[in-house]
Amino acid sequence: VLSMMRQFLLRKYGSENVIFHPTYLIAKGNIPVALIAHADTVFITPPTEFFYDKQKNVMWSLNGMGADDRAGIFAITKIVSSGLRPHVIITTDEESGCIGASKMVCVHKDHPFDSLKFMIQLDRRGMKDSVYYDCANEEFEKFITQFGFETAWGTLSDISVIAPYWGVAAVNFSVGYVGEHSKQERLYVGALFD
């Protein structure tokens, strides 16, 4: 996934705006918001067969989908393909303790972007959750919840590593998956597109 995203971002952003490291990928855009997703999943082998219930607008795979965080990767490709150019960060080994994010902030003590107002991680279960991980920024949280998101609680995600190092407000948004880390994982496609 990291290799595929590298090629995708090189085509969309140009080589002068893409930073590649074996544990992370950064694309410098022209919108002062960074979108973040992770390339890894808890499943060792990728799914080979997907199922889709058109009436319920839900997808699944018998061996686990890995929508945590393939859904976030997909969302970023859709946003960038629409012509928008936010900053993009793709990490590795989030499921193993945010290893890629930790290596990235060791190399980049400050964010590498010309301007950055906040970060959005696209890696949260459910439909309308927003998680802040000790952000303590009521103004930012109020701004986010006006879009219909509800404050929820989480334990660990890449932004819980990146945001404190860079001193930038960050939120983790729901992207429609439920039952993550299990073979019963499902992806609600409408919530992903929302």
Sequence and secondary structure as in RCSB ss.txt:
>XXXX:A:sequence
VLSMMRQFLLRKYGSENVIFHPTYLIAKGNIPVALIAHADTVFITPPTEFFYDKQKNVMWSLNGMGADDRAGIFA
ITKIVSSGLRPHVIITTDEESGCIGASKMVCVHKDHPFDSLKFMIQLDRRGMKDSVYYDCANEEFEKFITQFGFE
TAWGTLSDISVIAPYWGVAAVNFSVGYVGEHSKQERLYVGALFD
>XXXX:A:secstr
 HHHHHHHHHHHH GGGEEEETTEEEE  SEEEEEEEES  S SS  S  EEETTTTEEE TT   HHHHHHHHH
HHHHHHTT  EEEEEES TTTTSHHHHHHHHH SS  SS   EEEEEEEESSSEEE SS   HHHHHHHHTTT E
E   S  HHHHHHHHHT  EEEEEEEEESTTSTT EEEHHHHH 
